[in-house]
Amino acid sequence: MHKVVISGTGVFTPEQSISNAELVEAFNTFATRQNELHADEIAAGTREPIAMSAEDFIVRASGIERRHVLNKSGVLDPEIMHPVLPERRDEELSVMAEMAVQAATDALAKAGRTASEIDAVICAASNHERPYPAIAIEVQQALGIEGFGFDMNVACSSATFGIQAAADMIRSGSARAILMVNPEICSAHLEWRDRDCHFIFGDVCTAVLLERADLATAPDRFEIVSTRCLTQFSNNIRNNNGFLRRTREGHMSDRRDMLFRQEGRKVFKQVVPIVADLILTHLADENIAPAHLSRLWLHQANKGMNDLIGVKVLGREPQPGEQPNILQDYANTSSAGSIIAFSKFSDDLAPGSLGVICSFGAGYSVGSVIVRKV
């Protein structure tokens, strides 16, 4: 069995960003207009008014201060409140593929590899632009990679599950190097008109290059010590959109049903112990004490969740730098969040340093990847 390393990462960040102040202004304008439109029903007690949002509410609830998006104008227009992305011809590169190619180019450069040296592409994301042909195959074609590609979806855990899938293929010898990309257009499946979640998501794409350790030449690389995945069914995070919508009367116009929704408080209480237990069990099975970890790169959904998981895993409050957060700048970017944190906060580690990349989300699903700096 071959040893596997992560030899390169890349992050594509959209140029446009939305601050909490801008988001709150747009949402409150929408809420005010709706409350005025339905004033009689609200006065009669047959309809609840839409509560206003606030910057301090968003920061307290999530730790998020801003988010990057592919389209800002549509999100901030109270008459639209979703991104406006022009349709592309079938012959044009899709939006997700375009994002992935940019992140992948950076990952390849960091690893000192060319497309001719890659055997496969995995596109792992929480939502895909289309069912088929696979986005991964389109990325493969755009980069000029021979071999194969496929898409996979395990919601916010897609990247860590993708790392395990790639690592297993490399370990067994069916591939030498695999590119795993995570194009996340979360702004398109978020209901920006829902106060409880309108601030959660942002857009980004990450890329991870995995290859056989004995073939890798990159100066900075991380050996994958072990991977672990866990799923447990829950409806507390759900998206009901799909091709069966048109078979159900009235569902084609039900916009809320086709978008992300969650029971946030239930998710917080249920997911934190599942994640902490998986990481601790994973470490114990590898005879690694939590005290020997130099870094935790956690899924970037909620600062409060990450803080609590860090305490449960380390048995103390994480020191500054031990558990880096990026969600204040990126918001929740689904599967890409832990990879952004890893990409931006890993170069400073000394050889031999141990860390855990962990993501968690709908399913429930949790993925844990133990890595060691080479």
N, C-alpha and C positions, 0 to 999 in steps of 0.2 A: 504494500500500500504506500502510495507516494504522500509525502508531506505537502501541505498547501500553504501558500502565503498570499496575503493581500499586498500587491506591489504598486498599486496606484489607485487614487480616487479623484473624482472630479465633481464640481458643483456648478450647475448653471442657475444663475439668479436673474429673474426678470428685472428690467430696468425700472419699471414703475412700482411704487410702493404707496400704501395707504396708512396714514397715522390714525391712532385712536380718535383724535379730535375730528379729523375729516369723516371718519366712519360714523361717529356719533351724530355729527351735524346732519349727514344724509339720512340716517335712520330716524332721527327725531323729526325731521321735516316730513318724512313718509308717515310716521306715527300720528303727527298732528293733523295731516290731511285726512287720514283715515278716521280719526276720532271726530273731526268736524263733519265728515261725510255721513257718519253713522250717529250723529249727536242725539237724534230722537230715540234710537234704540238703546243707547247708553243711558239716557235719562230715564227711560222706562224700565231699566234693569234687565233687559233681554239680551244685552251684549256687553261684554267687558271692554273697557277702553284699553288701548295698547299703551303699556307703560313706557316711559322714556328711558333711553339708555344713558350711560355716563362713562367718562374716561376712567374715573376711579373704580367704578363697578367692574369694568373690564380687567383692569390690572389686578384687583383683588381676587377676581374669580379665576384668572388664568396666568397672570404674569406677562401677558402679551402687550406690547407697546405699538407695534406696527407689523405690517405684512407686505410681502412682494406679490404682485399679481400681473397676469399677462395683459389685462385690460382694466384700467382704473375708471374711466369715464362712465361705463355702463353700470358698474357697481355703485358709484356715488350719485347716479341720477335717480331721484326718488320715484320717477315714473318707470324705471327699468329694474334697477337693483339686481343685476347679474352681469357677468362679463359679456361683452359683445365681440365675438370672434368671427371674422368673415369666413364663409364657406370656401374650402379649397377644392380644386378639381382633383379627380382621382389620380391624375398624372403628377400632381404636386406632392411634395413631402408633407406628411401630416404634421400637425402641431406637436404631438407627443414625440414623434420621430425626430423632428427638428431640435427639440429640447435635448433629447437623448444623445444625438450626435455631438452637440456642443459639450455636454458633460463628459461623454466618452472620449472625445478628442483630448481633453485635459488629463483624464485618467491614463490614457495611452502614453501621452508625453511624459507624465510623471514616472511611469513604469519603464520608460525607454523602449516601448514596443510599437510595432507597426501593425496595421490591420491584417497583414499577411501572416502574422504570428498568432492570431486568435482563432480558436476553433468553434466558438459558439457565442450566441447572445441570448441572454435571458432578460425579458422586460417584466419586471415585477412591480406592480402598482395597485392602488386601491380601486381605481376606475380606469378603464381603457376606452380610447376614443371610438373604437368599433370592435365588434366581436371577431371579425376576420377580414382580410388576412392579418396575421399577427403583427403587432407593432415591432416585435423583435426581429422579424424577417425583413421588415422595411428598413430598420436600423442597420441590419447586416448588409443589405444591398447598398445603402447610402455610404457606408464606410468601406465597402469592398472586402468584406470578410467572407471567406469560403467556410463551408461547414453547415451549421444549422442554427435555428433560433426558435424560441417559443415564449408565449406570454404566460404569466401566472398571477393570481390574485389571492392574497390572504389579508386583505385590507391593510391596516397600519403595520402589520408584521411582514408584509411582502418582502422587504429587503433582507431581513435576517433569514427568512425561509428561503429566499433566493440564494443567499450566501451558502446555506447548507446544501441546497440542490447542486450548486456549482462545485462546492468543495467535494461532495460525494462523487461526482463524476470524475473530478481530477484525481482524487485518491485512488479510484478503481482503475484509472488508466484510460478511460474512454475519451478524455480530452486533456490537453496540456495547459490551455489558457482559456478562460471564459470571462466575457464581459457581462456584468449584471448592471442594468440601468433601472432607474426609478423615476420616470416622468410623472409628476403629480400636479394635475390641474385641479386642485381642490376648490378653487373659487367657483368652478362651474357646477359642483354638486352641493354647494352650501346655500341654504335659504337665508339670504341677507336681510330678509324682512322679519326674521324671528329673533326677538331680543335675547333669548336664552343662548343662542349660538351664533349670532351674526358676526361675531368678532373672531371666531376660532381659527379659520383656515387661511392659508396662503399658497402660492404656487412656487414650484422649484423643480429641479431635476438633479439627481445624484447618479454617479456611476462608480462602480467598484470593479477593478481588474483582479482576478484570482488566477494563480498559476502554480505549476509545480515548483516546489522550493528549490530543487536542484537545478532548475533552468532560469530562475529569476536573477536579474542583475541590478535591479533598482537599489540605490543606496539606502532608502528608507522603506522597510517592509515589515509586515507583521505576520508571524506564523499563526495559523489557526490551530489552536490547541485542541478545541472541542466545540461541537455545536449541539444544541438541544432545542427541540420544538415542542409546543404543547397547545392543544385546542380544547375548548369546552364551550358547548353551544349556549348562546344567549341572544335574546332579541333586544337587549338594551341599547345596542348600536345597530342600526339597520338602514338599508336603502332598498326600496321595493321596485325600482325601475327595471325594465327588461322588455323583451319582445312579446311577452304575454299581455302587456298593458292593453293593447288594442282589442283583446278578446273579452275585456271586462267593461261593461257599460259605464261611461262617465270617467274612466281612468285616464283617458288621453288629455283631459283638461285639468286633472288634479295635480298641479305642480308640486304641492307640498309632499305628496306621497312618493314622488320620484326622486326626492333629494335626501341628503343625510339627515337623520334624526337620532336622538339618543335620550336616555334617561340618565343625565349627567351624574346626579348624586349616587344612584345605584352603581353606575360604572366605577366611580371613585372608590366606593366602599368594597366592591367585589374584586376589582382588578388588582389593587395594590397588594393584598396578601398573596394572590396567585403569582404575581410577578416576583415578589420578594422570595417566596418559597421556591420557585423554579430556579432562580439564580443561586440561592444558597444550596439547594440540592445538587445543582450542576457543579458548583465549586467543590462540594464535599466529595462527589463521585470522582473528581479529578485530583483529590487530596490537596486542594488549594484553600488556604485559610483566607477569609475576607480581608484580614489585615495585610495580606500580601498584594492586594490589588492597588495599583497606582491610579486607576481611572475607571469611572463608570460613564459610558456614553449611552444615555437612556433615550427612549422615545420622547419626542418633544411635543406633548399634548397639553400638559398642565404643570406649572411649577410646583404646586402643592403636592401633586402625586409624586413627582420626582424627588422632592425633598423627603417625603415619608418613606419611599422605597429606599433611598440612600441610607436613612437611619436604620431601617430594618436589616439591610444587607451588611452594613459596616458596624452596626451596633453603637453608632455615635453620629453626631452631626458631621456630614462631609465637610472637609476643609475646602477653602476657595481653590478652584482648579481641579479638584478630584472628581467633580461631577458637573461638567460644563453644561450650561444652558444656552441655547441659541433662539429659543422661541420668542424672546422679547423682540427680536428683529425679524424673524421669519414666520411667527405664529406656528400653528400645527400644520406641518406639511406631510402628514400621514407617514408612509413608509420611509420617506427620505430624511425625516428629522434626526434619527440617531446617526445616520451616515453623514449628515452635515456636521454634527458635533464631532464625530470621529475624524472627519477630513480636516476640520479647522483646529482641533485640539489634540493632536497626536504626535506631531513632529518633535516636540520638546522632550518626549520621554526617552530615558536612557535605555540602552540595550538590556534585554532581560526583563523589562517592565511588563507587568501583566495588567490586562484590562478586560472589561466585558462590554460588548455592544449588545444592547437589548431593546427590542421593540415589542409593543403590545397594542391590542385594539380589538376591533369587531371580530366576532367569532364565538366567544372570546378566543384570541390567539396570542401566543407569546413566543418569541424567539430569542435565544441567548447564544452568543458567540464569544468564547473565551479566546483572547489573542495575546501573543507575546512579542514584544519588539525584538527584532533580529539584530 
